[in-house]
Amino acid sequence: MARTVFALAAVLLVASGPEAAEPANDYPTVVRADYVFGCMQVNGQTRDALERCSCSIDVIASLLPYEQYEEAETIMRVRQRGGKNAAMFLTMPMLRAKVDDLKRAQVEAELRCF
């Protein structure tokens, strides 16, 4: 019986170990790929840029849940369009805070990966 309990405990430790150590991967693959593609356009089409850009999105994903990332990206895209509708996205403090959170995550990614 002691062997069974020990074996069961070992299986539970092995099964829960890696999952507990790694953050949830809630960024869709296409979003990660799009980020890396854009990053490589700016930083060069090299293997080094691929590795650094991949590192960058991984750091951002570790700091910012996907839902917050998506909201901030949407706000930034609307701002880039300009016009009357974009003005609202420039002045609202709550929306500005979402973009600031993403920018802080991007700075941290830049420091760790580049």
N, C-alpha and C positions, 0 to 999 in steps of 0.2 A: 504494500500500500504506500509506503514511504517513497518507493521508486516512482510510482504513478504520480504522486503529488509533486515530486521533484521534476519529473518529465513535463507535467502540465505547466508548472511554473516557468520552466525553461522555454517552452513553446510560447507562452504569453509574453515573456520578456523579449524574445526574438521578434515576435510579431508586432509588438508595440514600440520597440526601440527606434527604428529608422523613421517611422511616422511621427513620433513625438519630437524628434530632432529637427525635422524639416518643416518649413511653413507650408500651408496649404497652397497648392498650385491652382489658383482660381483665375489666372489670366489665360484666355483662350490662345491656342497656338498661333492662330492667324494674327492676333494682336501683337504677340511677341515677335513674330516674323516681320510684321509691318514696321515695328519699332526698329528692329535690327536693320532692315532694308533702308529706312530713312537715315539712320545713324551712319550706315556705311556710305551713303551718298555724300554725307558731309565730311566723313573722316577717311575716305579712301576705300577703294575696292580691294583691300588686301586681306590676307588671312589674319594678320594682327588686328585689323579693324573689326573683322568678324568676331574674334574672341573678346575684344574689349566692348563691343556693342552688345554682345550676348550677356556679358557680365553686367553691363549697365542695366538692362531690363530686368535681370535677375535681382539686382539690388533694389531697384524701384519696386518690384513685386514683393520683396521681403519687407518693405517699409510702408507700402500703401495698398490697401485692399483694392481689388479690381474695380469694384463699384465706384470708389472714390477716384481712381485713375480715369475711368470712363467719363465721369462727370466733369472733371477738370479738363480733359481733352476736348470734350464737347464745348465747354465754355470758351476755351482758347480758339477753337475753330470758328465759332460764331463771332468772336471779337475780330478775327482776321478778315471777315467779310465786310465789316464796316457798315455804315448806314445807320438809320434811326434805331432799328432793332438791336444793333450791337451796343449802342450807348448804354442800355440797361445793364449789360453784362460787364461794363467797365466800372460802374458806379456802386453796385450793390456789394456791401461788405461781406456778406455770406459767400457770394460767388467769388469774390477776390480771395477770400481765405482758402477756398478749395484749390484755386490755381497756385496760391502760395505754397500749399502743402505739396503739390506735385513738383514745383520748382525746387523746394528743399530736398525732396527725394532725388531729383535729377542732379543736384549739386553733390549730394552724398555719393551717388553713383559715379559721378565724374571723378571725385577724389579717390574712390576705391579702385576704379577700373582704368583710368587714363593717366 
